[in-house]
Each structure stands twice: as structure tokens, then as C-alpha cells.
Amino acid sequence: MASLSGPEQATEVRYDYGPTCGVGAQAVCYEGAPCVAEGVEGIKYDVFLAGEKVGETCVTEQEAAEQQQVTPARVLRAFRRLDWPESELVIEPPDGRTLVNFDTNFYTADDSPVRQRVTLLNQSVLIEATPTTYTWHFGDGTTLDTASPGAPYPALDVTHDYARAEQYAPSLDTTYTGRYRLAGGPWIAIPETLTVPGAAQELEAVEALPTLVDY
């Protein structure tokens, strides 16, 4: 599982583009395959990362006329393709066991912005993703959305009571809000969020049995 990095750190990812060949799949494309993007006709381009094809995109005539411009739509596509880290879910009590009808505490320490740098149209773009919504899946069919990442005991900011002694598989999804900037330019908001699902953990809820103690 990838870990969150501080805002001063940024990894470098470079995407390259080439026209997708139309009928015949020639070695050299003289005419790209037609496509439609949001109702607008365009030419299909392959997207390459480190020499490997990772997807396709539809380049409209307007985008073709703006070949040297990094548009929000292009950054949004890069934002979706990048590998953003999942948040590490911490459960208290630890060791995968809690009590029935007990305030089981949930939190994550991963609440800092993460930055990655990409190259689009030969321009360096810094993309920042900030966790803004946490979706807690408690494993019993109950979910909770919060802006808070929770907090360790004794804060008890995000808790859940389990009604039955069973095995559960809670998990945490993280929704990122993004923004980007070109060299020396202002920050520009990315119009859509991105949710990264987290892996489920094993959790057993058990009943506490009363015990007589001889003093």
C-alpha cells in the first residue's frame, strides 16, 4: 500500500500521445481513427506511460488547435490515471478485536495533501490531491461520511458500536479534491473529485463475560 507524502514532495510521471491508427492499423498513421467526446467529433489518440499504452483519449478539433495548452480537461484525465494512495485505517482497540456495544474507535493519520508532477504537451504540471471526505465502511452494512480523519483515543471522533458478536471487515475510502499549477502560475481547481477505496481489515466483535473475583 502506498503511503501519503508531504506537499513538498512530488513524483514525476510523463505521458506521451500518438494517433490511434484507423482502418488497416498501419505502422505509420496518416489519418487517425475518428471518435466522439461529449458529443463532439475528434481523432482518437493512444496514451503512453513509459512506452506502454495505458489508455486512449479523444482529441477534438478545438483541442488540436490548442496543442500547446494544458486544459483542465487534460489535467482531469491525468488526475484520474495517477495512482493516489489509500488511507491506512487504524482501529482501536487494536489486534483485530473489539467488544459488542462498545465505542470502537476508527481513524487515519493520512490527512495531508499529496503531490505528483506530470508532463503534458511538453509542459510540467504539478497536481495536488487533498483528502476531503472519508467514507467509513464498518462492515455491518453501515457507512459514515466525514470531513474528519478521526483521531486516536481518547478523542473518539469517529466511533461505531457493533450489536452482535461476529466477524466484520471494515474499510476506509478516501475522496480527494484536486488542483494543479503550471510553472510560476496560480493554482487551478480540478472540477471533479476522485475516490480511492481502501482494503478491508479483519475485526471480531466479542461479548464481555462477567467474572467473579475473590478479594
N, C-alpha and C positions, 0 to 999 in steps of 0.2 A: 504494500500500500504506500503510495506517495505521501510525503509529509508536506505540510504547508510551509512556504518560505516567506521571509520577511519582504516588505515592499521594496527594499533596496536591492533585492536580488531579482534577476530575470534571466530565464533561459532563452536561447536563440533557436528559432525554428524558421526554415526558409522554404517557401513554396514556389514551384515553377509551374508554368502553364503552357500547354500546347494544344492546337486544334485537334478535336476528335475527327478522325477520317470518316467521310461519308461512305456511300456505296462503293464496295470494292476493297476498302481498307488498304489503300495504297501505302507504300513505305514513306512517300512524301505526300503531304496533303496539299492539294491545290484548292480544294473547296471543303470547308468544314461541314459537319452534319448539322442540319437545321434543328432548332429546339424552340421551346416556348417557356418564358419565365414570367410568371404572374400575368399571363395574358399577352405578353409582348414577345414577338418573334426575335430570335437571335441565332448565334452559332455556338455549338457545343464545344467546350474546351475540357481536356483532361487536366486534373490537378495532381502534381507530383510532389512527393516529400522524400528527400534524399534519394531521388532517382526512381522511387516506386510510386505507382499510381495509387492514390488514396481516395479518389472520388472524381466527380465531374461537376462542371458549372456551366451555366448558360450565359453567354456574353451578348447583351443586346447591342443594337447599333449605337445607342447613346453611350453605353459603357465603352464600346470600341472607340468612340470619338474622344473619350476621356481616359485613354490608355495610361496616361501618366498621373492620374488622380486616384488617390486612395479614398474610396467612398465608404460611407457607413455600411452599405450592404456587403461590400467585400470584407470589411473588418468583422461583421457579424458572422459571415461564413467561416472565417478563420477562428473566431471565438468558439464556434460550435465544434470545430475539428480538433482544437487543442485539448490536451489531457490535463484537466484540472483535478486536484486531489480531493479525495473523500475525507470527511472529518472523522477523527478517531473517537468512537463512543466510549465513555467511561461510565461504569455503573457502580453504585455504592448501595449496599455492602459489596465488596469485591469477591473474586473467586467464583463467580457464576452462581451464587446462591443468595436468595432473599427470603423474607417471611411474608406469609399471607396477611392481608390487611395491615401492611406496613408501608410507610413512605419510602419507597425505593427511589434513590436519587440518580438522575441522569445529567451528564454534562459533557462538553468537549472543550478542550483548550485551544482548538483551532478556530480562531476568530479574526485572524489578521489578513489583510489583502495579499494576494499572490500576483506576481508579475511575470509575464513571458514576453519575449521580443520576437517578432516575426518580420520577414521581408516580403512585402507585397509590391509588385510592379517596381522592383529595384529600390524601394524605399523602406527604411527601417521604421517599424511601428511597435510601440510599447503598449501592450494590453494588460490592464489591471482588473482582476476579479476579486470582489469583496463579498464574503458571506453575509447575506442579509436576512435569510429566512432558514430556519431549521425545522425540519419535519421529523418528529419523533414517532416511530412505529414501535409500540410497546409489545407487539407480538400476540395480543389477545383480541385483535380487531380494532383497537383504539389507537387513534393518531392525534397528534397535537402540533400545531404550527406556532412557532415563537420567533421573535426577533432576537431573543436572548440565547446564548450558547449554554445556558445553565451555569452552575457553579458548584464547586466541591463542598462537602459537609464542613461547617454547619449551615451554609446558606440555604440549601434545599430550595432552589429556584425552580427546577423542573423535576417533579416527582410523579409517581404513579403507584396506585395500590392494586395489587393482584388479588382477586376474590377467591381463586381456587388454587389448590396445590397441584401444579402442573409444570411441564417443561414449556418454556417460551423462547422466542427468537427475536428479541428487539433489534432495531436498526435505526440509523440516522441518515436522512438525506439532507444535502446542503444545496441551497439555491444561491447562486452567485449573481450579483449585479456587476456589469462590466463597463469600462470606459477605456479610451485609448488616446494616444497623442503621437503626433509626428515630431521629428526633431525640432525643438525650440517652439513648438506650437502649444496651444491650450488643450486641456483635457476635453474630450468629446464623449458624451454618453452613448453606450451601445443600447439600441432600442429594445432589446429582448433580454430576459434572464436565462440562465442555464442551471439545471438541477443535476447534481451528481449524487447517485444513490450510494449508500454505504452498505457494507457487508453486515449480515446478521450475526449476532452473538448468542451463545447458549446461556440461558438463565433458568434456574429452577426455583420455583416458589414452594416453600415447605411450611408446614404448620408448626408452631411452637407448642410443645407439650409441657404442662405444669409438672414440676418435680418437687417432692417433699424433701426438705433438708433438715437434718437433725443438728440443732445448735447445742 
